[in-house]
């Protein structure tokens, strides 16, 4: 099999997502509610683009992770990659929980259930572990692997009405919070694993065909076409399928169809950055994309006050006007990126630091 090409546009996509997350979290946390005017076009555009951030993260994580697994398997050297992948998934889960620790509260004897709230890192970590399991089952059957991933993505999205208001208060929050938002979880494994599954599906397509002539051009066109269809016509498609099959779930999914629409946004974004890939190699935007985990951790500590309880939110929560929020968001993005560049060469910085710590504890 020909050696797969490096997908440089991925780092640019991750950079876009992390920067959108930085400004989105900053403005959403600090903007005074009186300025959240749904009749304001600029505010609505900001809300729309903010909604793209999480789907991009999950999709690109699935794409990158599965692509590396496929490449390692093709080289006959998958065991280290699987081991590394499982470690990374568990590490993301641990970091996700640790960022909600308030040391001073714990020392004073107060333990908040906020610690058990599930956020993006735990869901991505669990998604990576699930992808490892799927890879182990279907690695010898590439096309079946593709079909399974695509099917799982569709099932996660279409079945969303079944678990939209799921309440699992009778189950321990350590487990229940991964499936239900009733206790304050920001993300749940369903439907968000669906984006990771679609990303992994795309990785199988790239892995099999990226070396072919005109693949890039045809893929960019496909991204734009399917993205457009998903954004503007996916609800109609679901209704048509409901008419054919009489499956009520399809109609319910079409009535509140944000998942397929957001996937369309993701594909359009992929198409844009894949088109500009030549100009993004070795650029500052690509370098930012290599540090997403470091940036995420740094921003969480500064904005929300992880570990100490003293973050920007504690002092400026919902108090800024639009100009202050926009200016502050720009400054916040710059400061977080500078810190990340200064202290962490890549995401591997955190992984290696924790690995070294674990090795020392074993001695």
LUMTIZA-737394 format. One record per residue (C-alpha): residue number from 0; residue in one letter; y, x, z. Coordinates in nm, 3 decimals. Each point is the difference from the previous one (the first is absolute). Layout:
// LUMTIZA-737394
<i:NUM	aa:a	Y:Y	X:X	Z:Z>
...
END
This chain:
// LUMTIZA-737394
<i:0	aa:x	Y:0.000	X:0.000	Z:0.000>
<i:1	aa:x	Y:0.348	X:0.141	Z:-0.086>
<i:2	aa:x	Y:0.205	X:0.125	Z:0.288>
<i:3	aa:x	Y:0.233	X:-0.278	Z:0.123>
<i:4	aa:x	Y:0.372	X:0.063	Z:-0.034>
<i:5	aa:x	Y:0.227	X:0.003	Z:0.302>
<i:6	aa:x	Y:0.194	X:-0.324	Z:0.033>
<i:7	aa:x	Y:0.349	X:0.128	Z:0.073>
<i:8	aa:x	Y:0.164	X:-0.343	Z:-0.009>
<i:9	aa:x	Y:-0.183	X:-0.096	Z:0.319>
<i:10	aa:x	Y:0.221	X:0.219	Z:0.219>
<i:11	aa:x	Y:0.310	X:-0.158	Z:-0.155>
<i:12	aa:x	Y:-0.133	X:-0.348	Z:0.073>
<i:13	aa:x	Y:-0.073	X:0.098	Z:0.361>
<i:14	aa:x	Y:0.350	X:0.146	Z:0.032>
<i:15	aa:x	Y:0.156	X:-0.323	Z:-0.125>
<i:16	aa:x	Y:-0.210	X:-0.201	Z:0.245>
<i:17	aa:x	Y:0.080	X:0.218	Z:0.302>
<i:18	aa:x	Y:0.374	X:0.001	Z:-0.075>
<i:19	aa:x	Y:-0.002	X:-0.379	Z:-0.042>
<i:20	aa:x	Y:-0.183	X:-0.022	Z:0.330>
<i:21	aa:x	Y:0.256	X:0.221	Z:0.177>
<i:22	aa:x	Y:0.301	X:-0.200	Z:-0.114>
<i:23	aa:x	Y:-0.186	X:-0.329	Z:0.037>
<i:24	aa:x	Y:-0.099	X:0.062	Z:0.361>
<i:25	aa:x	Y:0.344	X:0.135	Z:0.088>
<i:26	aa:x	Y:0.196	X:-0.290	Z:-0.147>
<i:27	aa:x	Y:-0.242	X:-0.269	Z:0.114>
<i:28	aa:x	Y:0.006	X:0.135	Z:0.356>
<i:29	aa:x	Y:0.373	X:0.058	Z:0.034>
<i:30	aa:x	Y:0.175	X:-0.251	Z:-0.230>
<i:31	aa:x	Y:0.174	X:-0.279	Z:0.189>
<i:32	aa:x	Y:-0.177	X:-0.335	Z:-0.069>
<i:33	aa:x	Y:0.327	X:-0.165	Z:-0.101>
<i:34	aa:x	Y:-0.007	X:0.208	Z:-0.320>
<i:35	aa:x	Y:-0.351	X:-0.109	Z:-0.101>
<i:36	aa:x	Y:0.129	X:-0.246	Z:-0.256>
<i:37	aa:x	Y:-0.273	X:-0.135	Z:-0.228>
<i:38	aa:x	Y:0.273	X:-0.122	Z:-0.232>
<i:39	aa:x	Y:0.121	X:0.355	Z:-0.056>
<i:40	aa:x	Y:-0.140	X:0.157	Z:-0.319>
<i:41	aa:x	Y:0.016	X:0.358	Z:0.128>
<i:42	aa:x	Y:-0.183	X:-0.095	Z:0.319>
<i:43	aa:x	Y:-0.269	X:-0.183	Z:-0.198>
<i:44	aa:x	Y:-0.051	X:0.301	Z:-0.228>
<i:45	aa:x	Y:-0.038	X:0.222	Z:0.307>
<i:46	aa:x	Y:-0.254	X:-0.239	Z:0.153>
<i:47	aa:x	Y:-0.195	X:-0.013	Z:-0.327>
<i:48	aa:x	Y:-0.024	X:0.377	Z:-0.037>
<i:49	aa:x	Y:-0.083	X:0.040	Z:0.367>
<i:50	aa:x	Y:-0.296	X:-0.226	Z:-0.057>
<i:51	aa:x	Y:-0.139	X:0.241	Z:-0.260>
<i:52	aa:x	Y:-0.028	X:0.292	Z:0.243>
<i:53	aa:x	Y:-0.323	X:-0.086	Z:0.185>
<i:54	aa:x	Y:-0.195	X:-0.105	Z:-0.312>
<i:55	aa:x	Y:0.096	X:0.331	Z:-0.163>
<i:56	aa:x	Y:-0.119	X:0.196	Z:0.304>
<i:57	aa:x	Y:-0.336	X:-0.171	Z:0.017>
<i:58	aa:x	Y:-0.061	X:0.012	Z:-0.375>
<i:59	aa:x	Y:0.095	X:0.365	Z:-0.041>
<i:60	aa:x	Y:-0.204	X:0.096	Z:0.308>
<i:61	aa:x	Y:-0.310	X:-0.162	Z:-0.149>
<i:62	aa:x	Y:0.064	X:0.162	Z:-0.338>
<i:63	aa:x	Y:0.047	X:0.353	Z:0.135>
<i:64	aa:x	Y:-0.283	X:-0.017	Z:0.250>
<i:65	aa:x	Y:-0.262	X:-0.141	Z:-0.237>
<i:66	aa:x	Y:0.111	X:0.236	Z:-0.278>
<i:67	aa:x	Y:-0.061	X:0.301	Z:0.224>
<i:68	aa:x	Y:-0.341	X:-0.136	Z:0.100>
<i:69	aa:x	Y:-0.098	X:-0.048	Z:-0.365>
<i:70	aa:x	Y:0.120	X:0.347	Z:-0.090>
<i:71	aa:x	Y:-0.192	X:0.158	Z:0.288>
<i:72	aa:x	Y:-0.317	X:-0.189	Z:-0.095>
<i:73	aa:x	Y:0.033	X:0.118	Z:-0.361>
<i:74	aa:x	Y:0.020	X:0.359	Z:0.123>
<i:75	aa:x	Y:-0.306	X:-0.047	Z:0.223>
<i:76	aa:x	Y:0.209	X:0.075	Z:0.306>
<i:77	aa:x	Y:0.063	X:-0.341	Z:0.155>
<i:78	aa:x	Y:-0.121	X:0.056	Z:0.358>
<i:79	aa:x	Y:0.312	X:0.191	Z:0.114>
<i:80	aa:x	Y:0.219	X:-0.261	Z:-0.170>
<i:81	aa:x	Y:-0.185	X:-0.287	Z:0.167>
<i:82	aa:x	Y:0.022	X:0.174	Z:0.336>
<i:83	aa:x	Y:0.370	X:0.066	Z:-0.054>
<i:84	aa:x	Y:0.054	X:-0.357	Z:-0.114>
<i:85	aa:x	Y:-0.165	X:-0.150	Z:0.306>
<i:86	aa:x	Y:0.197	X:0.235	Z:0.224>
<i:87	aa:x	Y:0.322	X:-0.099	Z:-0.175>
<i:88	aa:x	Y:-0.076	X:-0.371	Z:0.037>
<i:89	aa:x	Y:-0.071	X:0.037	Z:0.371>
<i:90	aa:x	Y:0.303	X:0.222	Z:0.043>
<i:91	aa:x	Y:0.230	X:-0.260	Z:-0.157>
<i:92	aa:x	Y:-0.137	X:-0.260	Z:0.239>
<i:93	aa:x	Y:0.055	X:0.228	Z:0.300>
<i:94	aa:x	Y:0.354	X:0.090	Z:-0.111>
<i:95	aa:x	Y:0.076	X:-0.368	Z:-0.060>
<i:96	aa:x	Y:-0.093	X:-0.083	Z:0.359>
<i:97	aa:x	Y:0.164	X:0.309	Z:0.149>
<i:98	aa:x	Y:0.338	X:-0.085	Z:-0.154>
<i:99	aa:x	Y:0.005	X:-0.310	Z:0.219>
<i:100	aa:x	Y:-0.049	X:0.195	Z:0.321>
<i:101	aa:x	Y:0.287	X:-0.006	Z:0.251>
<i:102	aa:x	Y:-0.074	X:0.284	Z:0.239>
<i:103	aa:x	Y:0.263	X:-0.100	Z:0.257>
<i:104	aa:x	Y:-0.130	X:-0.357	Z:0.017>
<i:105	aa:x	Y:-0.356	X:0.117	Z:0.044>
<i:106	aa:x	Y:0.103	X:0.242	Z:0.275>
<i:107	aa:x	Y:0.176	X:-0.284	Z:0.181>
<i:108	aa:x	Y:-0.321	X:-0.206	Z:-0.014>
<i:109	aa:x	Y:0.107	X:-0.243	Z:-0.273>
<i:110	aa:x	Y:-0.231	X:-0.034	Z:-0.299>
<i:111	aa:x	Y:0.117	X:-0.223	Z:-0.286>
<i:112	aa:x	Y:-0.230	X:-0.178	Z:-0.244>
<i:113	aa:x	Y:0.242	X:0.134	Z:-0.264>
<i:114	aa:x	Y:-0.230	X:0.303	Z:-0.009>
<i:115	aa:x	Y:-0.271	X:-0.208	Z:-0.170>
<i:116	aa:x	Y:0.226	X:-0.130	Z:-0.277>
<i:117	aa:x	Y:-0.130	X:0.106	Z:-0.342>
<i:118	aa:x	Y:0.237	X:0.159	Z:-0.248>
<i:119	aa:x	Y:-0.025	X:0.161	Z:-0.341>
<i:120	aa:x	Y:-0.166	X:0.325	Z:0.114>
<i:121	aa:x	Y:-0.294	X:-0.171	Z:0.169>
<i:122	aa:x	Y:-0.058	X:-0.224	Z:-0.301>
<i:123	aa:x	Y:0.017	X:0.286	Z:-0.249>
<i:124	aa:x	Y:-0.229	X:0.209	Z:0.223>
<i:125	aa:x	Y:-0.259	X:-0.279	Z:0.018>
<i:126	aa:x	Y:0.035	X:-0.059	Z:-0.375>
<i:127	aa:x	Y:-0.080	X:0.366	Z:-0.070>
<i:128	aa:x	Y:-0.311	X:-0.021	Z:0.219>
<i:129	aa:x	Y:-0.110	X:-0.313	Z:-0.187>
<i:130	aa:x	Y:0.053	X:0.178	Z:-0.334>
<i:131	aa:x	Y:-0.219	X:0.288	Z:0.116>
<i:132	aa:x	Y:-0.275	X:-0.250	Z:0.079>
<i:133	aa:x	Y:0.032	X:-0.165	Z:-0.341>
<i:134	aa:x	Y:-0.001	X:0.339	Z:-0.170>
<i:135	aa:x	Y:-0.321	X:0.099	Z:0.177>
<i:136	aa:x	Y:-0.169	X:-0.321	Z:-0.114>
<i:137	aa:x	Y:0.117	X:-0.003	Z:-0.363>
<i:138	aa:x	Y:0.075	X:0.364	Z:-0.085>
<i:139	aa:x	Y:-0.295	X:0.022	Z:-0.241>
<i:140	aa:x	Y:0.114	X:-0.311	Z:-0.184>
<i:141	aa:x	Y:0.357	X:0.058	Z:-0.111>
<i:142	aa:x	Y:0.052	X:-0.323	Z:-0.194>
<i:143	aa:x	Y:-0.156	X:-0.212	Z:0.275>
<i:144	aa:x	Y:0.232	X:0.175	Z:0.245>
<i:145	aa:x	Y:0.296	X:-0.105	Z:-0.217>
<i:146	aa:x	Y:-0.119	X:-0.361	Z:-0.018>
<i:147	aa:x	Y:-0.061	X:-0.019	Z:0.376>
<i:148	aa:x	Y:0.346	X:0.139	Z:0.080>
<i:149	aa:x	Y:0.173	X:-0.238	Z:-0.241>
<i:150	aa:x	Y:-0.199	X:-0.295	Z:0.134>
<i:151	aa:x	Y:0.077	X:0.089	Z:0.362>
<i:152	aa:x	Y:0.369	X:0.023	Z:-0.081>
<i:153	aa:x	Y:-0.002	X:-0.345	Z:-0.160>
<i:154	aa:x	Y:-0.200	X:-0.153	Z:0.287>
<i:155	aa:x	Y:0.237	X:0.146	Z:0.262>
<i:156	aa:x	Y:0.297	X:-0.157	Z:-0.178>
<i:157	aa:x	Y:-0.147	X:-0.335	Z:-0.103>
<i:158	aa:x	Y:-0.149	X:-0.065	Z:0.345>
<i:159	aa:x	Y:0.333	X:0.064	Z:0.177>
<i:160	aa:x	Y:0.055	X:-0.371	Z:0.086>
<i:161	aa:x	Y:-0.322	X:0.007	Z:0.205>
<i:162	aa:x	Y:0.128	X:0.260	Z:0.246>
<i:163	aa:x	Y:0.377	X:-0.038	Z:-0.036>
<i:164	aa:x	Y:0.037	X:-0.165	Z:0.342>
<i:165	aa:x	Y:-0.315	X:0.137	Z:0.156>
<i:166	aa:x	Y:0.006	X:0.009	Z:0.380>
<i:167	aa:x	Y:-0.245	X:0.229	Z:0.177>
<i:168	aa:x	Y:0.141	X:-0.006	Z:0.352>
<i:169	aa:x	Y:-0.353	X:-0.043	Z:0.137>
<i:170	aa:x	Y:-0.094	X:0.342	Z:-0.140>
<i:171	aa:x	Y:0.116	X:0.326	Z:0.155>
<i:172	aa:x	Y:0.329	X:0.107	Z:-0.164>
<i:173	aa:x	Y:-0.148	X:0.339	Z:-0.090>
<i:174	aa:x	Y:-0.205	X:-0.184	Z:-0.263>
<i:175	aa:x	Y:0.178	X:-0.333	Z:-0.045>
<i:176	aa:x	Y:0.336	X:0.157	Z:-0.087>
<i:177	aa:x	Y:-0.152	X:0.149	Z:-0.316>
<i:178	aa:x	Y:-0.059	X:-0.353	Z:-0.131>
<i:179	aa:x	Y:0.267	X:-0.215	Z:0.163>
<i:180	aa:x	Y:0.378	X:0.024	Z:0.038>
<i:181	aa:x	Y:0.003	X:-0.239	Z:0.295>
<i:182	aa:x	Y:0.052	X:0.288	Z:0.245>
<i:183	aa:x	Y:0.277	X:0.167	Z:-0.199>
<i:184	aa:x	Y:-0.187	X:0.219	Z:-0.248>
<i:185	aa:x	Y:0.223	X:0.094	Z:-0.292>
<i:186	aa:x	Y:-0.291	X:0.057	Z:-0.239>
<i:187	aa:x	Y:-0.362	X:-0.116	Z:-0.003>
<i:188	aa:x	Y:-0.292	X:0.145	Z:-0.192>
<i:189	aa:x	Y:-0.008	X:-0.320	Z:-0.207>
<i:190	aa:x	Y:0.169	X:-0.038	Z:-0.242>
<i:191	aa:x	Y:0.132	X:0.357	Z:0.002>
<i:192	aa:x	Y:-0.332	X:0.165	Z:-0.073>
<i:193	aa:x	Y:0.021	X:-0.188	Z:-0.329>
<i:194	aa:x	Y:0.278	X:0.232	Z:-0.117>
<i:195	aa:x	Y:-0.204	X:0.306	Z:0.098>
<i:196	aa:x	Y:-0.296	X:-0.141	Z:-0.193>
<i:197	aa:x	Y:0.214	X:-0.054	Z:-0.310>
<i:198	aa:x	Y:0.136	X:0.353	Z:0.038>
<i:199	aa:x	Y:-0.354	X:0.137	Z:0.023>
<i:200	aa:x	Y:-0.091	X:-0.205	Z:-0.308>
<i:201	aa:x	Y:0.286	X:0.167	Z:-0.188>
<i:202	aa:x	Y:-0.130	X:0.339	Z:0.112>
<i:203	aa:x	Y:-0.333	X:-0.067	Z:-0.173>
<i:204	aa:x	Y:0.186	X:-0.081	Z:-0.322>
<i:205	aa:x	Y:0.212	X:0.314	Z:0.023>
<i:206	aa:x	Y:-0.296	X:0.217	Z:0.087>
<i:207	aa:x	Y:-0.205	X:-0.115	Z:-0.298>
<i:208	aa:x	Y:0.274	X:-0.002	Z:-0.263>
<i:209	aa:x	Y:0.304	X:0.210	Z:0.103>
<i:210	aa:x	Y:-0.112	X:0.294	Z:-0.218>
<i:211	aa:x	Y:-0.003	X:-0.210	Z:-0.318>
<i:212	aa:x	Y:0.266	X:0.009	Z:-0.267>
<i:213	aa:x	Y:0.267	X:-0.271	Z:0.026>
<i:214	aa:x	Y:-0.137	X:-0.109	Z:0.339>
<i:215	aa:x	Y:0.341	X:0.043	Z:0.161>
<i:216	aa:x	Y:0.183	X:-0.210	Z:-0.257>
<i:217	aa:x	Y:-0.256	X:-0.279	Z:0.006>
<i:218	aa:x	Y:-0.011	X:0.003	Z:0.381>
<i:219	aa:x	Y:0.378	X:-0.024	Z:0.031>
<i:220	aa:x	Y:0.005	X:-0.295	Z:-0.239>
<i:221	aa:x	Y:-0.286	X:-0.162	Z:0.191>
<i:222	aa:x	Y:0.182	X:0.047	Z:0.331>
<i:223	aa:x	Y:0.307	X:-0.179	Z:-0.136>
<i:224	aa:x	Y:-0.190	X:-0.280	Z:-0.172>
<i:225	aa:x	Y:-0.236	X:-0.082	Z:0.286>
<i:226	aa:x	Y:0.282	X:0.046	Z:0.251>
<i:227	aa:x	Y:0.211	X:-0.254	Z:-0.191>
<i:228	aa:x	Y:-0.292	X:-0.245	Z:-0.021>
<i:229	aa:x	Y:-0.071	X:0.027	Z:0.372>
<i:230	aa:x	Y:0.365	X:-0.047	Z:0.098>
<i:231	aa:x	Y:0.076	X:-0.297	Z:-0.222>
<i:232	aa:x	Y:-0.331	X:-0.161	Z:-0.092>
<i:233	aa:x	Y:-0.262	X:0.073	Z:0.271>
<i:234	aa:x	Y:0.067	X:-0.332	Z:0.175>
<i:235	aa:x	Y:-0.049	X:-0.183	Z:-0.332>
<i:236	aa:x	Y:-0.327	X:0.190	Z:-0.056>
<i:237	aa:x	Y:-0.123	X:-0.101	Z:0.345>
<i:238	aa:x	Y:0.087	X:-0.364	Z:-0.067>
<i:239	aa:x	Y:-0.182	X:0.015	Z:-0.333>
<i:240	aa:x	Y:-0.306	X:0.147	Z:0.170>
<i:241	aa:x	Y:0.021	X:-0.277	Z:0.258>
<i:242	aa:x	Y:-0.001	X:-0.256	Z:-0.282>
<i:243	aa:x	Y:-0.311	X:0.160	Z:-0.148>
<i:244	aa:x	Y:-0.197	X:0.061	Z:0.320>
<i:245	aa:x	Y:0.146	X:-0.264	Z:0.234>
<i:246	aa:x	Y:0.002	X:0.262	Z:0.276>
<i:247	aa:x	Y:0.271	X:-0.117	Z:0.241>
<i:248	aa:x	Y:0.057	X:0.353	Z:0.133>
<i:249	aa:x	Y:0.141	X:0.108	Z:-0.338>
<i:250	aa:x	Y:0.264	X:-0.272	Z:0.015>
<i:251	aa:x	Y:0.092	X:0.088	Z:0.358>
<i:252	aa:x	Y:0.031	X:0.365	Z:-0.099>
<i:253	aa:x	Y:0.225	X:-0.090	Z:-0.294>
<i:254	aa:x	Y:0.229	X:-0.205	Z:0.225>
<i:255	aa:x	Y:0.088	X:0.310	Z:0.205>
<i:256	aa:x	Y:-0.066	X:0.281	Z:-0.242>
<i:257	aa:x	Y:0.179	X:0.308	Z:0.129>
<i:258	aa:x	Y:-0.297	X:0.240	Z:-0.012>
<i:259	aa:x	Y:-0.066	X:0.002	Z:-0.374>
<i:260	aa:x	Y:0.376	X:-0.006	Z:-0.064>
<i:261	aa:x	Y:0.052	X:0.309	Z:0.214>
<i:262	aa:x	Y:-0.289	X:0.170	Z:-0.177>
<i:263	aa:x	Y:0.189	X:-0.064	Z:-0.320>
<i:264	aa:x	Y:0.305	X:0.170	Z:0.151>
<i:265	aa:x	Y:-0.218	X:0.298	Z:0.093>
<i:266	aa:x	Y:-0.135	X:0.033	Z:-0.354>
<i:267	aa:x	Y:0.350	X:-0.015	Z:-0.150>
<i:268	aa:x	Y:0.105	X:0.274	Z:0.241>
<i:269	aa:x	Y:-0.303	X:0.208	Z:-0.098>
<i:270	aa:x	Y:0.093	X:-0.045	Z:-0.365>
<i:271	aa:x	Y:0.357	X:0.118	Z:0.061>
<i:272	aa:x	Y:-0.098	X:0.313	Z:0.192>
<i:273	aa:x	Y:-0.292	X:0.082	Z:-0.231>
<i:274	aa:x	Y:0.248	X:-0.016	Z:-0.289>
<i:275	aa:x	Y:0.229	X:0.245	Z:0.179>
<i:276	aa:x	Y:-0.279	X:0.228	Z:0.121>
<i:277	aa:x	Y:0.110	X:0.295	Z:-0.216>
<i:278	aa:x	Y:0.341	X:0.006	Z:0.171>
<i:279	aa:x	Y:-0.139	X:-0.040	Z:0.351>
<i:280	aa:x	Y:-0.231	X:0.302	Z:0.020>
<i:281	aa:x	Y:0.115	X:0.245	Z:0.268>
<i:282	aa:x	Y:0.304	X:-0.221	Z:0.069>
<i:283	aa:x	Y:0.143	X:-0.079	Z:0.343>
<i:284	aa:x	Y:-0.132	X:-0.355	Z:-0.033>
<i:285	aa:x	Y:-0.354	X:0.132	Z:-0.050>
<i:286	aa:x	Y:0.036	X:0.228	Z:0.302>
<i:287	aa:x	Y:0.105	X:-0.296	Z:0.213>
<i:288	aa:x	Y:-0.311	X:-0.181	Z:-0.120>
<i:289	aa:x	Y:-0.215	X:0.278	Z:0.143>
<i:290	aa:x	Y:0.131	X:-0.066	Z:0.351>
<i:291	aa:x	Y:-0.037	X:-0.374	Z:0.043>
<i:292	aa:x	Y:-0.197	X:0.015	Z:0.325>
<i:293	aa:x	Y:0.233	X:0.254	Z:0.160>
<i:294	aa:x	Y:0.301	X:-0.206	Z:-0.105>
<i:295	aa:x	Y:-0.157	X:-0.319	Z:0.133>
<i:296	aa:x	Y:-0.071	X:0.153	Z:0.341>
<i:297	aa:x	Y:0.345	X:0.158	Z:0.028>
<i:298	aa:x	Y:0.181	X:-0.320	Z:-0.097>
<i:299	aa:x	Y:-0.204	X:-0.207	Z:0.246>
<i:300	aa:x	Y:0.088	X:0.233	Z:0.287>
<i:301	aa:x	Y:0.372	X:0.010	Z:-0.087>
<i:302	aa:x	Y:0.045	X:-0.368	Z:-0.079>
<i:303	aa:x	Y:-0.235	X:-0.175	Z:0.241>
<i:304	aa:x	Y:-0.022	X:0.257	Z:0.280>
<i:305	aa:x	Y:-0.371	X:0.075	Z:0.001>
<i:306	aa:x	Y:-0.124	X:0.168	Z:0.320>
<i:307	aa:x	Y:0.335	X:-0.017	Z:0.183>
<i:308	aa:x	Y:0.131	X:-0.346	Z:-0.080>
<i:309	aa:x	Y:0.332	X:0.155	Z:-0.101>
<i:310	aa:x	Y:0.063	X:-0.046	Z:-0.369>
<i:311	aa:x	Y:0.291	X:-0.112	Z:-0.215>
<i:312	aa:x	Y:-0.117	X:-0.359	Z:0.036>
<i:313	aa:x	Y:0.055	X:0.011	Z:0.377>
<i:314	aa:x	Y:0.372	X:0.065	Z:-0.046>
<i:315	aa:x	Y:0.093	X:-0.171	Z:-0.328>
<i:316	aa:x	Y:-0.251	X:-0.283	Z:-0.036>
<i:317	aa:x	Y:0.134	X:-0.266	Z:-0.241>
<i:318	aa:x	Y:0.361	X:0.109	Z:0.049>
<i:319	aa:x	Y:0.113	X:0.152	Z:-0.332>
<i:320	aa:x	Y:0.197	X:-0.155	Z:-0.282>
<i:321	aa:x	Y:-0.124	X:0.053	Z:-0.360>
<i:322	aa:x	Y:0.214	X:0.306	Z:-0.069>
<i:323	aa:x	Y:-0.106	X:0.168	Z:0.324>
<i:324	aa:x	Y:-0.365	X:-0.090	Z:-0.067>
<i:325	aa:x	Y:0.005	X:0.137	Z:-0.357>
<i:326	aa:x	Y:0.182	X:0.319	Z:0.098>
<i:327	aa:x	Y:-0.225	X:0.047	Z:0.300>
<i:328	aa:x	Y:-0.312	X:-0.057	Z:-0.211>
<i:329	aa:x	Y:0.104	X:0.271	Z:-0.246>
<i:330	aa:x	Y:0.072	X:0.243	Z:0.283>
<i:331	aa:x	Y:-0.328	X:-0.096	Z:0.168>
<i:332	aa:x	Y:-0.200	X:0.071	Z:-0.317>
<i:333	aa:x	Y:0.168	X:0.338	Z:-0.044>
<i:334	aa:x	Y:-0.053	X:0.105	Z:0.363>
<i:335	aa:x	Y:-0.365	X:-0.107	Z:0.010>
<i:336	aa:x	Y:-0.076	X:0.180	Z:-0.328>
<i:337	aa:x	Y:0.176	X:0.317	Z:0.118>
<i:338	aa:x	Y:-0.200	X:-0.001	Z:0.322>
<i:339	aa:x	Y:-0.318	X:-0.054	Z:-0.199>
<i:340	aa:x	Y:0.080	X:0.283	Z:-0.242>
<i:341	aa:x	Y:0.086	X:0.235	Z:0.284>
<i:342	aa:x	Y:-0.302	X:-0.064	Z:0.221>
<i:343	aa:x	Y:-0.273	X:-0.115	Z:-0.237>
<i:344	aa:x	Y:-0.084	X:0.150	Z:-0.337>
<i:345	aa:x	Y:-0.229	X:-0.293	Z:-0.089>
<i:346	aa:x	Y:-0.186	X:-0.283	Z:0.169>
<i:347	aa:x	Y:-0.268	X:0.261	Z:0.064>
<i:348	aa:x	Y:0.228	X:0.141	Z:0.270>
<i:349	aa:x	Y:-0.087	X:-0.287	Z:0.234>
<i:350	aa:x	Y:-0.368	X:-0.001	Z:-0.092>
<i:351	aa:x	Y:-0.033	X:0.376	Z:0.054>
<i:352	aa:x	Y:0.193	X:-0.012	Z:0.326>
<i:353	aa:x	Y:-0.231	X:-0.265	Z:0.142>
<i:354	aa:x	Y:-0.310	X:0.177	Z:-0.133>
<i:355	aa:x	Y:0.108	X:0.321	Z:0.175>
<i:356	aa:x	Y:0.063	X:-0.193	Z:0.321>
<i:357	aa:x	Y:-0.347	X:-0.158	Z:-0.016>
<i:358	aa:x	Y:-0.160	X:0.342	Z:-0.068>
<i:359	aa:x	Y:0.177	X:0.149	Z:0.304>
<i:360	aa:x	Y:-0.121	X:-0.284	Z:0.220>
<i:361	aa:x	Y:-0.358	X:0.064	Z:-0.112>
<i:362	aa:x	Y:0.014	X:0.362	Z:0.113>
END
